[in-house]
Amino acid sequence: MVTLVGVQQTSAARILMAVPISTRSHDNFFIPIAENLAKRNHTVSCGTSQESECRALQLCPEDMLSLHELRINSSLFITNSVRTMENPTLPYTPMVVHAGGLHCRPAKPLPQDLQQWLSEAGPPGFILFSLGTVVKSSTMPDKYKKVLVDVFGSLEQRVLWKWDEVTMDGLPSNVRLSQWLPQQDILAHLELRLFITHGGLFSTQEASYHGVSILGIPVSIDQHHNMRMVPVVQRGRVGAAGGCDYSDFRSVLLAFL
């Protein structure tokens, strides 16, 4: 249990915050919130599962080692990371095996209707836009959604957009929505010009594997870190979407096309 205590205790609240990732090696959406609350004289207790034991949840035998005990007594760590996509200056011991990207593979045939729609994009090609499975596009504030719709509608490229709903008001004719997409097969398509992504680990690994240019819109947790690491090895280019102003977003996007 880590407790962040404000300088003063007068008229302060006692706040308990569950933090899924407590390490400082990752950008964490929750820690800045806790620190700012503490600066405003509140007492913030951050509970983390890092030292918790499986048997506390009654899921494992009584003699099951805690996660901390397993960490300090392990002979080998197999981690879902790609060595060349990590910070080059970060040292690793021989007991760490980087096994990230094992899910990446060559493309499989696309569904016929999707293949036809992408092929009909012609020389301008198409853009893939996906915020992954954690970030729900349908909960996006209307003002941000309008910027995206207006910018996409102004392009000569087609835009394939992973969207949580079947329809969208004011959808441009060059934009196609889909609730699910075979992402790896699309990333390998020869007519793909740009991948706009939230920067999730798997999406970053897949884009690097297929050598696709990335425009990042990181939201939280490890996504900012992933986007910073991409330029180290990415065969394409990487950029940040920045604000949600129409002119700025369109300018950044056009720089890739």
C-alpha angles and dihedrals in degrees: 000000000000117000123199109196126195121234092248130034098201113124090349129150126227108231129188114202126187110218115194094193117031101173119111091219090081130058104250124197092205103052097064088050091052093047093050092048089051091051087055090061097262123133108235121191114193113204116202133183093219094104098028121117126232092228089062086071090047090237099115138045119278091251093054112128119240120251089253092053091048091052097052095043101043120117096200136025119202107195132190094236139105113233094216091052094055128084104290092218094055111104122220130195121236089254091071116089117191108217101162121135095034088130093058113106144159117282125278123209114284123232108278097245092049093046090052093048092050094045091052089061087088125196095336089063126196142282126229115214120187134153092193127237100298099055111064111216091199091064091057113124112260094241092058093043090052091054091052093046093047094047094046091048091055094057129094089217122086116243124216106200125191101219130174094224133057098235141023130199114248095012111175118238092244094057125085124192126210132174091211132022134184089239100185093050090050093047089058093053113120093223095056110117103175142006114213106198143165088233101248116172097250094043090050092050092047093048091050091048092053095040096238126163111246132210106191129213100176116190110181151322112028097349096093089049092049092052092050091053097049097080089060093071109000113128089203127046133277131208142164123245091219114187128002097246112133096232096044095046093046092048093051091046095049090052087070097047 
